[in-house]
Amino acid sequence: MTEEEWKSKLSPDEYEILRKKGTERAFTGKYWNLTDDGTYKCAGCGAVLFSSTEKFESGCGWPSFWETADSTAIKITKDYAYGMVREEVTCAKCGGHLGHVFDDGPAPTGLRYCINSASLHFDKKKK
């Protein structure tokens, strides 16, 4: 899609995060402390990215996951912005910026996928 098409499809916050690689402030996103069962999808294209079964409370203020729903759903690249070296997480389907992954998560992976709420849509599991 063109940038104009993305702008018309996404909310301003979603556009800033997904297309401009922005970051929401800690403890402000709608999913950082959500504990409902369900699936987290890319807000840009709807690809399934994470499950609530792999979500954990990291204390960082963003939704954190120790594993992805499908390893092919995301792409990891080096991010050298702001004088740091980090691992950026993007949606493999649409290229939208999701957040970063760090190696300070819980077992069994030891990973913490630190993801912006605005890059996600949540589908609550039906009872």
Buried (B, 14 or more C-beta within 10 A) or exposed (E): EEEEEBBEBBEEBBBBBBBEBBBBEEEEBEBBEBEEEBBBBBBBBEBBBBBBEBBEEBEBBBBBBBBBBEEEBBEBEEBEEEEEEBBBBBBBBBEBBBBBBBEEBEEEBEBBBBBBBBBBBBEEEEE
